[in-house]
Amino acid sequence: MRTVRSLRCRPRTCLLCRCALGSGLALTRAVVLMKKAEKKALVSLTQWKPDYEGAAALFEQAANLYKNSNRKKQAAVAFEKLSACKEKLGE
């Protein structure tokens, strides 16, 4: 069974869609997700309130990618940041 990729994706460079997740691409995607989540959890000039709900979702995705790639330390860091976001949300 062949995997159908979108037209904008190229092998080894697709970071954001899930068309070709190898172990290396999964780790790269996890790093991208962690950066996006940390950006959402901060306050900036254009974002006056942190988006903890969106950051928690991204931290969870990154943690699961790290866990599935057997990167236990990075997964633990992502889960810690996830729990901090959930605490601030009151969940």
Buried (B, 14 or more C-beta within 10 A) or exposed (E): EEEEEEEEBEEEEBEEEEBBBEEEBBBBBBBBBBEBBBBBBEEEEEEEEBBBEBBBBBBBBBBBBBBEBEBEEBBEBBBEBBEBBBEBEEE
